[in-house]
Amino acid sequence: MSAVAIDGFGELGAHLRRARQAAPEPRQALRAVCRAYLQFATKRPALYQAMFVLPTDLKFANAETPPPLRAAFDEFVSCFRLDNERRELFAEVTWSALHGMAVLSDSGRIPPDGQEERLDFLVTQIICSPAG
């Protein structure tokens, strides 16, 4: 399962990178990366489950984190200003919120028709917070 998850993170990272590079400024880049993340979760639900829900021995935020996981995470980090000392914290909180939205939407616990509003709210709150 870990090998499937690592491949999935490689795929996700490439998807996020394309979205970020296509956006001209930081706020648009963050929104594009967030939207790409949610699209990936929706279009590849079985792979997303293997990456995030099913048990693996993968370590996140650790020296042993496989490079594809780190590269996907770094796409979020890259959306924040270089002078933001808490870039990784902002990225982690953003990713965590998106994960919650993806899992709750997939399980039918939150309605899919509110996703754009939730995404707008998340991006606005993150970008408008100090050092965002």
C-alpha positions in Angstrom: 0.0 0.0 0.0 2.9 2.4 0.7 4.2 2.0 -2.8 0.8 2.9 -4.2 0.6 5.9 -1.9 4.1 7.1 -2.8 3.2 6.9 -6.5 0.0 8.8 -5.8 2.0 11.6 -4.0 4.2 11.9 -7.1 1.0 12.3 -9.2 -0.5 14.7 -6.8 2.7 16.8 -6.6 2.9 17.1 -10.4 -0.8 18.1 -10.5 -0.3 20.8 -7.7 2.9 22.1 -9.4 1.1 22.6 -12.7 -1.7 24.5 -11.0 0.7 26.7 -9.0 2.8 27.5 -12.0 -0.2 28.5 -14.0 -1.3 31.2 -11.5 0.3 34.6 -11.8 0.3 35.8 -8.2 0.4 34.2 -4.7 -3.3 34.4 -3.8 -4.2 32.9 -7.1 -1.5 30.3 -6.7 -2.8 29.2 -3.3 -6.4 29.0 -4.7 -5.2 27.1 -7.7 -3.2 24.6 -5.6 -6.1 24.1 -3.2 -8.6 23.6 -6.1 -6.2 21.1 -7.7 -5.9 19.2 -4.4 -9.7 18.9 -4.1 -10.0 17.9 -7.8 -7.4 15.2 -7.3 -9.3 13.8 -4.3 -12.6 13.8 -6.2 -11.2 12.4 -9.5 -9.0 9.7 -7.9 -10.9 8.7 -4.7 -9.4 5.2 -4.4 -5.9 6.5 -4.8 -6.6 9.3 -2.4 -7.8 6.7 0.1 -4.6 4.8 -0.3 -2.6 7.9 0.3 -4.4 9.3 3.3 -6.9 7.0 4.8 -5.7 3.4 4.5 -2.9 2.3 6.9 0.7 2.7 5.6 4.1 3.0 7.2 4.7 6.4 5.6 5.8 9.2 7.9 4.7 12.7 7.3 6.7 15.8 8.6 9.6 13.6 9.4 13.2 13.1 8.3 12.0 9.8 6.8 9.3 11.4 4.7 9.6 10.1 1.1 10.6 12.8 -1.4 7.3 12.6 -3.4 5.3 13.4 -0.2 7.7 16.3 0.6 7.5 17.6 -3.0 3.7 17.7 -2.9 3.8 19.5 0.5 6.3 22.0 -0.9 3.9 23.0 -3.5 1.7 24.4 -0.7 4.8 26.0 1.0 5.7 27.7 -2.3 2.4 29.6 -2.3 3.5 31.6 0.7 5.9 34.5 0.8 9.6 33.7 1.4 9.7 36.1 4.3 7.0 34.3 6.1 8.8 32.4 8.9 5.7 30.2 9.3 5.3 29.1 5.7 5.3 25.4 6.6 2.7 26.0 9.4 0.5 27.8 6.9 0.9 25.0 4.4 0.2 22.3 7.0 -3.0 24.0 8.2 -4.1 24.6 4.6 -3.5 21.0 3.6 -5.2 19.7 6.8 -8.3 21.8 6.1 -8.4 20.6 2.5 -8.1 17.0 3.6 -11.0 17.5 6.0 -13.1 19.0 3.2 -12.2 16.2 0.8 -13.0 13.4 3.3 -16.2 14.9 4.5 -17.4 15.7 1.0 -16.5 12.2 -0.2 -18.5 10.6 2.7 -21.5 12.9 2.0 -21.2 14.6 5.4 -20.9 18.0 3.8 -22.7 18.9 0.6 -20.5 19.1 -2.5 -22.3 22.2 -3.8 -20.7 24.3 -1.0 -17.2 23.4 -1.9 -16.4 26.7 -3.8 -17.6 28.8 -0.9 -15.6 26.8 1.6 -12.6 27.1 -0.7 -13.0 30.8 -1.0 -13.3 31.1 2.8 -10.2 29.0 3.5 -8.0 30.9 1.0 -9.2 34.3 2.2 -8.6 33.4 5.9 -5.1 32.0 5.2 -4.0 34.8 2.9 -5.5 37.6 5.2 -3.9 36.3 8.4 -0.7 37.9 9.6 2.3 36.9 7.4 0.0 35.1 5.0 
